[in-house]
């Protein structure tokens, strides 16, 4: 394998399995899917239970897809979209740094950018995409991933995000 193939493999596995763990936690973590649903509802995602299941299942599928290099730009796009939604609904108001109270958007930004980079770089030779002859990298892979991530997150936020409006101050 060449160096770019090795880099793609390492990035895919680490980011993909990180997202798998995140999705698993949304469904089976300490509060279970009901706890995730309550948290999502508190941020204005309606209905919370639907978003909890969809987030968890999307992260599981996209994380495994990325780790195995299967439909890589589509897996990366699903991860980008999930991170954009998380960044806007949960982290944006807390500033950049993750270590600040409330946890800023540093983490979700890095995951989204790395997923975009993987889509552009391509999955490499040690991937299911390569084994079955799918060749969507470079501009094509990047545009698919960014388009899916941005359009998907905009659709979700436009259709289902209803945050509480702050009480007027007088």
C-alpha positions as CSV (number, residue, x, y, z in Angstrom):
1,X,0.0,0.0,0.0
2,X,1.1,3.5,-0.7
3,X,1.3,6.2,2.0
4,X,-2.0,7.8,0.9
5,X,-3.7,4.4,1.1
6,X,-2.2,3.8,4.6
7,X,-3.3,7.3,5.7
8,X,-6.8,6.7,4.4
9,X,-7.0,3.4,6.2
10,X,-5.9,4.8,9.5
11,X,-8.3,7.8,9.3
12,X,-11.2,5.7,8.2
13,X,-10.8,3.2,11.0
14,X,-10.3,5.8,13.8
15,X,-13.0,8.2,12.7
16,X,-15.4,5.5,11.6
17,X,-15.2,3.5,14.9
18,X,-15.3,6.7,16.9
19,X,-18.7,7.5,15.2
20,X,-19.8,3.9,15.8
21,X,-19.1,4.3,19.5
22,X,-21.0,7.6,19.5
23,X,-24.0,6.0,17.8
24,X,-23.9,3.0,20.1
25,X,-23.9,5.4,23.1
26,X,-26.9,7.3,21.8
27,X,-29.0,4.1,21.7
28,X,-27.5,1.9,24.4
29,X,-25.5,4.3,26.6
30,X,-26.3,5.1,30.3
31,X,-29.6,6.8,29.5
32,X,-30.5,4.6,26.6
33,X,-32.4,5.9,23.6
34,X,-35.0,7.5,25.9
35,X,-32.3,9.6,27.6
36,X,-30.9,10.7,24.2
37,X,-34.5,11.5,23.1
38,X,-35.0,13.7,26.2
39,X,-31.7,15.5,25.5
40,X,-32.6,16.0,21.8
41,X,-36.0,17.3,22.7
42,X,-34.5,19.7,25.2
43,X,-32.4,21.2,22.3
44,X,-35.6,21.6,20.2
45,X,-35.3,18.5,17.9
46,X,-38.9,17.3,17.5
47,X,-39.9,14.5,18.0
48,X,-36.9,13.6,20.2
49,X,-37.4,9.9,20.1
50,X,-37.3,9.8,16.2
51,X,-34.1,11.9,16.2
52,X,-32.5,9.8,18.9
53,X,-33.1,6.6,16.9
54,X,-32.1,8.2,13.6
55,X,-29.0,9.7,15.0
56,X,-27.9,6.5,16.6
57,X,-28.6,4.3,13.6
58,X,-27.1,6.8,11.2
59,X,-23.9,7.0,13.2
60,X,-23.7,3.2,13.5
61,X,-24.2,2.7,9.7
62,X,-22.1,5.6,8.5
63,X,-19.3,4.8,11.1
64,X,-19.1,1.2,9.9
65,X,-19.3,2.3,6.3
66,X,-16.4,4.7,6.8
67,X,-14.3,2.2,8.7
68,X,-14.7,-0.4,6.1
69,X,-14.5,2.0,3.2
70,X,-18.0,1.2,1.9
71,X,-19.7,3.9,-0.1
72,X,-17.2,6.2,1.4
73,X,-18.5,9.6,0.2
74,X,-22.0,8.7,1.3
75,X,-20.8,7.5,4.7
76,X,-18.7,10.6,5.1
77,X,-21.7,12.8,4.0
78,X,-23.9,11.2,6.7
79,X,-21.2,11.9,9.3
80,X,-20.8,15.5,8.1
81,X,-24.5,16.1,8.3
82,X,-24.7,14.6,11.8
83,X,-21.8,16.8,13.0
84,X,-23.4,19.9,11.4
85,X,-26.7,19.3,13.2
86,X,-24.8,18.6,16.5
87,X,-22.7,21.7,16.0
88,X,-25.6,24.0,15.4
89,X,-28.1,22.5,18.0
90,X,-25.8,21.6,20.9
91,X,-22.3,23.2,20.6
92,X,-22.4,26.5,18.6
93,X,-23.6,28.6,21.5
94,X,-20.8,27.4,23.7
95,X,-18.0,28.7,21.6
96,X,-15.1,26.9,19.9
97,X,-13.3,24.9,22.6
98,X,-14.6,21.5,23.8
99,X,-13.2,22.0,27.3
100,X,-15.4,25.0,28.1
101,X,-18.6,24.4,30.1
102,X,-21.3,23.2,27.7
103,X,-18.7,21.9,25.3
104,X,-18.0,24.0,22.2
105,X,-18.0,22.9,18.5
106,X,-14.3,22.0,18.2
107,X,-14.9,18.2,18.2
108,X,-17.8,18.2,15.8
109,X,-15.9,20.5,13.4
110,X,-12.9,18.3,13.4
111,X,-14.9,15.2,12.8
112,X,-16.8,16.8,9.9
113,X,-13.6,18.2,8.3
114,X,-11.8,14.9,8.6
115,X,-14.8,13.1,7.0
116,X,-14.7,15.5,4.1
117,X,-11.0,15.0,3.8
118,X,-11.5,11.2,3.6
119,X,-14.2,11.6,1.0
120,X,-11.7,13.7,-1.1
121,X,-8.7,11.4,-0.5
122,X,-10.8,8.3,-1.2
123,X,-10.9,5.1,0.8
124,X,-7.6,3.7,-0.5
125,X,-6.9,0.2,-1.7
126,X,-7.7,-1.5,1.6
127,X,-11.4,-0.8,1.3
128,X,-14.6,-2.4,0.2
129,X,-15.1,0.4,-2.4
130,X,-11.8,-0.6,-4.0
131,X,-12.6,-4.3,-3.8
132,X,-15.9,-3.9,-5.6
133,X,-14.7,-1.2,-8.1
134,X,-16.4,2.0,-6.7
135,X,-14.2,4.9,-7.6
136,X,-15.6,8.1,-6.1
137,X,-12.9,10.2,-4.7
138,X,-11.3,13.6,-5.5
139,X,-13.8,16.3,-6.4
140,X,-16.6,13.8,-7.0
141,X,-16.2,12.2,-3.5
142,X,-15.9,15.6,-1.8
143,X,-18.9,17.1,-3.5
144,X,-21.1,14.1,-2.8
145,X,-20.0,14.1,0.9
146,X,-20.4,17.9,1.3
147,X,-23.6,18.0,-0.6
148,X,-25.2,15.2,1.3
149,X,-24.0,16.6,4.6
150,X,-25.1,20.2,4.0
151,X,-28.4,19.5,2.3
152,X,-29.3,16.7,4.7
153,X,-28.5,18.8,7.8
154,X,-30.3,21.9,6.4
155,X,-33.4,19.7,5.6
156,X,-33.4,18.2,9.1
157,X,-32.9,21.5,10.9
158,X,-35.5,23.3,8.7
159,X,-38.1,20.6,9.2
160,X,-37.6,19.5,12.8
161,X,-35.6,21.9,14.9
162,X,-37.8,24.1,17.1
163,X,-35.5,25.6,19.8
164,X,-37.1,27.4,22.7
165,X,-37.1,31.1,22.2
166,X,-35.4,33.1,25.0
167,X,-37.7,34.9,27.3
168,X,-37.9,38.6,26.4
169,X,-36.0,40.9,28.8
170,X,-37.6,44.1,29.9
